[in-house]
Amino acid sequence: MEKECCSNKTKERSEKEYKSLINRLNRIEGQIRGIKGMVEKNAYCTDILVQVAAANAALNAFNKELLANHIKTCVADDIRNGKDETVDELVATLQKLMK
């Protein structure tokens, strides 16, 4: 297993985690391009709104996966190493995500 590092505000992700996140982002990017195309083709408002809701759900799923990985690796490792300020950073991040 590759060594994961969360210091200096960077992280080395495992190949599995990297591929999963990139695949999600590629799908989201395709959804956004599709929405843009719908606007360009004067699609009906409700149809566009449904696609925007789907893109939002995909972004939320991406956030959940990334957050879970962050807690399991960076946060857990920092707590084990006595870096309790990481908990404050996590709380601040969660507050931003829940606005």
Sequence and secondary structure as in RCSB ss.txt:
>XXXX:A:sequence
MEKECCSNKTKERSEKEYKSLINRLNRIEGQIRGIKGMVEKNAYCTDILVQVAAANAALNAFNKELLANHIKTCV
ADDIRNGKDETVDELVATLQKLMK
>XXXX:A:secstr
      GGG     HHHHHHHHHHHHHHHHHHHHHHHHHHTT  HHHHHHHHHHHHHHHHHHHHHHHHHHIIIII
HHHHHTT THHHHHHHHHHHHHT 
